């Protein structure tokens, strides 16, 4: 199964940090955000990864290269200076994502989610990883009833930005700029989306303050005394 990292966003809320550096290359704990995701995918057994890019994308290509330093084969889906949003970016990359299903991960999250546990085949059109609602998103996105994702109701959970998708989710789409969320809501309303609740570490690095908090967390973990047995 192939994987995609969404890395084309302009990062408006991260400005001025993203005026000179694309958001996935911002650093926390002496590493770029994208390093953590690529290492996590490689550790979980992924080998082929697609990365889309737009704003300052040449920096991303120069940094990641062909992916061999991570043990991966990395390919790129360019979008020019005007990013195509989540849905449009995935749709444009479908020729490179020639597995069914395929994994997509937002490039602006940090997590210890075990990617190896994701399903390699799914019923329906999508499988979403949901997390507890962060302070900045208290109302959540979806309700999880058993292993089915539903729209509306309570208590709601937040979509983590980690999802496994079938090609058919995009069958009625057209090239251009459009979000992913309406496709997921429509599929969930028809009972075509499964899900899971992940309770481990997950952060949406959407502002300079959250990036600074992650940096402090990672540096504190490095300085903490190691347990001995």
Secondary structure, DSSP 8 states (H G I E B T S, - for coil): --EEEE-----GGGTTGGGTS-GGG-EETTEEHHHHHHHHHHHTT--EEEEEE-TTHHHHHHHHTTSGGGT-EEEEEE--SS--HHHHHHHHHTTT--SSSEEEEETTEEE---GGGS-SS-SSSEEEEEE---GGGTT-SBEEETTEEESS-SS-BEEEEEEEE-GGGGTT--SS---SHHHHHHHHHTT-EEEEEE-S-EEE--SHHHHHHHHHHHHHHHHS-----
